[in-house]
Amino acid sequence: MMEKVNISQALNNLSVKDDADFFYGEESSVPLKIKKNDFFNLLPFKNYGIVEGSLDEIGSGFGYNSNGDGSGISGMFLCVNYGQCRFQLKSDLLGNTLKVRSSNFYGEWTNWKSISFT
């Protein structure tokens, strides 16, 4: 017979760390082990890394883009989406230029617009 464990007490006894090689979880009542480098791939907000060309089909996440998206700048982008609707923000590497655009439920995009702070 298995011993009953108070899960709250067991979790409270864990030590606090700022780094780990693996994370442990459960899927359909089966335990699983996830490598640290694979953990963020499970989240709905994704690191796209370097993306060449169009950003039209990018989902929620962030990355770097140098050309092909029509913004005229190379730099970091941030995208949030809900269905076909998307909101994208992009900054050049020096932080001198900030641009924004969005798409509607039909996937139709606005032009990139510059944002300035005074």
Stockholm file with secondary structure:
# STOCKHOLM 1.0

chainA/1-118         MMEKVNISQALNNLSVKDDADFFYGEESSVPLKIKKNDFFNLLPFKNYGIVEGSLDEIGSGFGYNSNGDGSGISGMFLCVNYGQCRFQLKSDLLGNTLKVRSSNFYGEWTNWKSISFT
#=GR chainA/1-118 SS CCCCCCHHHHHHTSCCCSCCSEEEEEETTEEEEEEHHHHGGGSSSEEEEEECSCCTTCCSEEEEECSSSSSSCCEEEEEEEETTEEEEEEEETTSCCEEEEEECTTCCBCCCEEECCC
#=GC SS_cons         CCCCCCHHHHHHTSCCCSCCSEEEEEETTEEEEEEHHHHGGGSSSEEEEEECSCCTTCCSEEEEECSSSSSSCCEEEEEEEETTEEEEEEEETTSCCEEEEEECTTCCBCCCEEECCC
//
